[in-house]
Amino acid sequence: MPMFQLHCKGDGVEGQILDLDTAVKDGVLGGVDSGVVGTGVGEKLDLGRMIEELDLCEVPSVFICPISLDPMQDPVTLCTGQTYERSNVLKWFSLGHLTCPTTMQELWDESLTPNTTLYRLIFTWFSQKYLVMKKRSEDVQGRVLELAETLKKVKGQARVLALKELHQVVAAHATARKALVDGGGVSVVLSLLGPFTSHAVGSEVIGVLVSLSLDCESKRNLVQPAKVSLMVDILNEGSVETKINCTRLIETLIEGKDLQLEVFRSHGLLVGLMRLVKDKRHTNGIRPGLRLLRTVCLHAEVNSLLVSIGAVSQLVELLSGLEPDCLELALSILDALASVPEGRLALKDCSNTIPGMVKLLTRVSENCTQYALSILRCVCKLSPEECSLIAVEAGLAAKLLLVIQSGCNPVLKQQSAELLKLCSLNCSDTVFISKCKLTRTIQ
């Protein structure tokens, strides 16, 4: 069988051999553009650091320790011929095992022989990929700084093209984002947003900014009325990708902060978000749109405005087609809207509210059940006689009994019992008992 022999002078490795067929089959020598890294490079690079920074998903199988399933940094071979990471096999021995972890053969010799040939192959493979990554990283950082300088000088279509490239680079490379921040490029990008900024420029600027970790000063710069107004306009008129970027950028601006009410009271913002979550052709915008709506619903003045644009009926209609995580977001928004009088009235007047909420009880998650139950309580308390009968006809009584008998939290059980009592007081005994589907038990 052909054998691969690695010659390394002065390090005691000369004469070590590796099965070449196995090496090629397992991809040891694949993806390498040149030969073994010289000793000069080897003295500067640390294998552990390279493995950590590269964080590769695909590594040749012969480089992997059978115990930890991680790349080996100090491979040693047992008398059985199996190779492991030194620290892992020593831990195996410390647990009292005197066998080979892979073959379970009893060891007739407990000595560990450094597999220097395999170490060299591992080091060569990782170091070459690491150096390529570093070179690309340096090129990307330099290009980002060049683009930032270019943006100071150019206008029109040249500015749009420079921003497009910058957008692509910072979205793809963490080193590019760091270079832009450290090099003062964020202020250059921010300066391009203003009352007279075109949507083409604004869309690319937002795409760049949403990829960055913005400091407090940058966020304060962005919440200026003119810039907020531009973001809202782009949210309503841009592409789906741009709308999503706008939504995420605004969310980062307002999360956990008391922001100026220009954002919260913006009719255009709420309309744009509702359009985004209702877009059935581009469902990737539903989750970010609902996330931002839930955030702004923490403010009572926004809830009233959201009700006024018809959000209640629109959200109720959306419920049946939403994924579980989006469904929970939508229910939390409806629950928030139920905290204002006009929101409760809108929920009551929507014909699908009660049947929809009853259907969701105990079906998706405890959180969804909590929100649906809260909404039903608000509606039934608003008009007990009318809504209680509709709810019982929709099967609410039986669902509430299931909640009470389930292992959910005590508060939810107590609320279910209270709503069940409210319904029983506002329905005839005959109707109520028949809808409970527990006639025999009650008799």
N, C-alpha and C positions, 0 to 999 in steps of 0.2 A: 504494500500500500504506500502511495506517495506520502512523504513526510515533509513538514515545513520546519526548517531549522533557522533559528534566529541567532545571529552573531552580534554580541555586544561586548566590546572589549573593556576590561578593567572592572567589571561589576560581578564577575563570577557566574555569568549566565551562559557563556559560550558552551555549545554542545547540548543545551536543553532543546527538546523537540516537541512538536505538536502535530497531530494528525491533520494534514492539509485538507483532505477531503471533508473531514468534519468541520473544519474552520470555514471552508467555502460554503458548505451546505447550510451551516447555521448563520451565515452572514457576518462572520468575524471580520473578513476583509472587504466586505461590501460597503459602499458609501464613502470610501476613502479616496481622496484625489491623488495622494502621493505616498511616499514610503514612510518608514518609521520616523517619528519625531526625534531629532537629535538630542544629545544629552544636555546641550546648552539650554534648550527650551524646557527639558524635563526638570532642570534645576529651579526654574522659575514658576512652574505650574504645580498646583496641589490637586491631586486626583479627587479627593473628597469635595473640594470646592467646585471643581469642574462638574462633577456628577450632580451636585446640588443646584448649581446655576443653570445647567442645561435642562434638567428635569425632563428627560426624554421619555416618551411613551414606549418606543420600540428600541430595545437593546438586544444584541445577540444573546441567544439563550445560554451560551457557554460562559457568559460574563456574570450570570445571575447565580447568587447563592441559593441552593435548594432549601435552605432553612428559612431565610428572611424574604426570599424572592426579590432582593435588592441587588444592584450591581456590587461586585466585590471590590474592596480597596486593598485588602491584604489576604489574597487567596493562599490557602494551605491545603496540602493533599494528605489524606490518611493512608494507612497501609493497604486499604481496600482499593485505592486508586481514585476515590471520590474526592472532589475539591469543594471546599467551603470557605466562607469568610472566617478568619481566625477568631474574632470575638464571638461569633455565633456558635462555632463548634466547641469553644471553651465553655460557653454557658451550658451547652448540651452535656458536657462532661461534669460540670458542677452540680447538675441535677441528679447525678448518680448513674448516668448511662455509660456503659462501656461497649457500645455498639456503634456501627456506622449509621447515621441518621437516615440515609437513603436506602441502603440494602438491608439494614438491621443485622448485619453480620457481626459476630463478636470480634473485637479487635485483639489481635495477637501482639500489636505494637501500638502504644499510645502516642508515639512521637508525631509531631506535625512538621511536614516538609514544605517550606515556602515554594509555591509554584511561580517562580520568577518569570518564566516564559509567558504564562497567562497574564501575569501582572503587566508585562511589557505590552502585550497585545491590547489589554484593557486601557492602559495609559495612552497608547498610540491612538486608539480609536476615539477616545473621549477628547484628547488634547487637540486633534485635528479639527473635530467638530467645534470645540470651544474656541479655537483661534479663528475659524470662519465666522462664528457668531460674533466674536469681539470686533472683527473687521467690519462686518455689516453694521454692528452697533455704532461704531465710530463714524462710518459713512452716513448713517441715518442722523446722528446728532449734528454732524456738520451741515447736512442738507437742511435740517430744520432751522438752524441759525441763518443760513443763506436765505431761506424763504421769508423769515421774519424781517430781514433787512430789505428784501425785495418789496415786501408789503408797504414799507415806508415810502417807496418811490413811485410805484406804478398805480395806475387807475384803470377804470373800465374793465374790458374783457381780460386784460393781463392780470388784474387784481383777482378776478374770479378764478382764473386758471391757477394762480399761485395758491389761493385759498383751498381749491379743490385738492391740490397735491398735498398741502399741509394737513388737510382733513384726513386724507387717506393714510398718511404717514403716522400721525399721532394716534389714530384709531387702531393701528396695527402694532405699534412698538412702544413698550413702556419706557425705553430709553429716550425715545423721541419726546414723549410727554415731559419727562424729567428735564431734558435739555431745553425745551421751550419755557418751562417754568423758571429754571435756574438762570437762563439767559435773558430774562426780562421780556420774553416774547408775548406774554399774556397781555401786558398793557398795550402792546402794538395791536393785537387782535381786538381787544376791547374798544380801542379808539375808532375802529371801523364801524361800530354800531352807533347809529344816530337817527334823527328824524328824517334825514334825506337819504338814508342807506337803501339801496335797491334790494329787492327780495332775493336776487341771485347771490349778492354778497352776504346778506344777512343769514341766509340758509347755511352757507358754508361756515360762517363765523360761529353760528350756533352748533354746527357739527363738530367744530374744533373744541369749543368750550365745554361741551357735554362730556368730552373724553378726559378732561382735566380735573384735578382736585383743586378747587378754587379757594383762596384765602378770604378772610372777612372783607378786606379792602376791595377785592375784585367783585365780591357779591354786592357790596354797597354800591359799587359803580354800576352794576347791572340793573339794580332796582330803581334807577332814575326813571321818571315817568316816560320820557321819550323812548328809552330802550325797552321798557315794559310794553309800551304801545306797539312797537315794532315786532316784538316777539309774539304778541297776541295776533297781529295781522298775519304774520307768517304761519302761525298755528292754524288759522282759518283758510289760508290760500295755498300753502306749500304742498309738496309731495307727502306721501304717507311717512317716509323716512324722516323728512324734515319735521312733520307734526310730532312724531314720536320724540325726536331730539328736543324740540321745544318743550314738550311735556316734561321730560326728564330734567331738563335744565331748570325749569321753573320749580319743580319739586325740590331740587337741591337748594334752591334759594330760600324756600319757605319752611323747610323741615326744621322744627325745633327752634325757630326764630320768630320774633314779632316783627313781621315785615310791614311795610307801608300798605295801606288799604287800597292803593291803586290796583294791585294785583287781585286782591280778594273781591273787590266790588266791580270788577270788569265784566260787563255783560258779554263782551266779545270772547273772553276767556272761557266762560261757562258754555257758551254756544259752540265754540270750537271743540271743547272737550266732549260734549254730547254728540257732536258729529263724528268724532273719532271713535267713540265706543259703539256707535250705531252702524259703522261701516262694515257691512257683511262681506265685502270683497277683500278687505285687508284686516283680518282678525288679529294681526300682531299688534295693532294699536289699542285693542280693548283693555288689556291689563294695565299699561302705563296710564291710559286715560282714566280708568277707574281709580287707580292709586292716587292720582292728583285730585280727583273729585273728592275722595275720602278725606284727603288732607285739608282741603279748603272748607269742607263741611264742619270742621271744628269751630267755625265762626258762625254765629247765629244769623248775622246780616247776610251772609252768603246763602244760607239755607232758604231764606225767603226769596232771594233773587233766583235761585235755582228752581224753586217751585213755580215761580212766575213764568219761566220759559218752557214749562210743560215737562220737566224732567221726571216727575213721578210716574206718569203713565208710560213714558218712554222706557224707563228702567224696568218697570213691572213687565212690560212686553218682552224685554230682553232676557229675563230670568231663565226661561225654559231652554234657551240655547247656549247657556254659558258653562264653561268648565268649572269644576268645584272651587278653585281658588278665586276665579273671577266672580263666581256666584256669591261667595262670602263677602267680597268687596262691595258688590252691588247691594246686597242686603244691609250691609253696615251703613251705606249711604242713605238708603230708604229709611232705616231706623233713625238716622240723624235728622232727616227731613221731617220725620214724625214728631220731632221735638218742638216744632213751631206750629201754631194753630192752622195756618194755611196748608201746611204739609199734611196734617192729619185729615183735613177736609178733602184734599186732593186724593189721598189714599182711599178714603171712604167712597168717593165718587168714581173711582176706577173700578170697573166691573170685575176685573181679573185679580184684584188685590187679595180678597179673602180666599177664593179657591186656590190661588197660587201659593199663598202662605201656608194654608192647611196642607197642601200637597208636599211642601218642603219639610214639614215637621218630621223629625226622626229619620230623614232620608239621606242626608249628605254628611253632616258633621254636627257636633254639639253646638259649635258656634253658630252655624246656620239655623239650627233649631232655636237658639237663644234670640237671634235677630228676628226670625219669623214670628216667634211667640210675642216678642215685644211689640211688633207692628200690629199683630192681631189684637192685643190688649188695648192699644191706643185707639184703634178703629171701633172696637166693640164698646168701649167706654164712651166714645163720642156719640154713638147712637145705639144704645143697648138693644132695644126691641127689634129694630130693623136688621142690624148686623149680626146679632146673636143667632137669629133664625137662619140667615144665609150661611153662617159659619157651621152651624149644626147640620144643615142640609148637605154641606160640602164634606162632612165627615169629621168635623173638629172634635166632637166629644170622644169618639173612639181613639183619635190620635192623642188627645190629652191624657186619656187613661193609660196609653202605652208609655207616655213620657213619665207619668207618675210611678209606674211600675218598673221603669228602667233604672239603670245604675248611674244616671246623670247626677249633677250636683244638686244639693238640697234647695238652693235658691230657685233653680229651674222647676223643680217639682212643686214648690210652694206657689210660684207664679201660675203654673198649669192648673193647680187646684183652684186658685182664685178665679181664673178665667172659666173653668168648668162650672163653678158655682154661679158666675154671672150669666152664663148661657142657660143654665137650668132654671134660673129665676125668670128668664125672659122667653121661655119656650113652654109649650104645653107638655105635661108629663108624658103623654103618649108619644109625641114626636121625639122628645129627648131620649126616652128609654129605647125606642126603636132604632135610633141612630147610634146608640152606644154599642149595639150588637152584644149586649150582656144581659138580655132579658131573663134567661134562666137563673143566672147568678143573683140578680136583684130579687127575683121572686123567691 
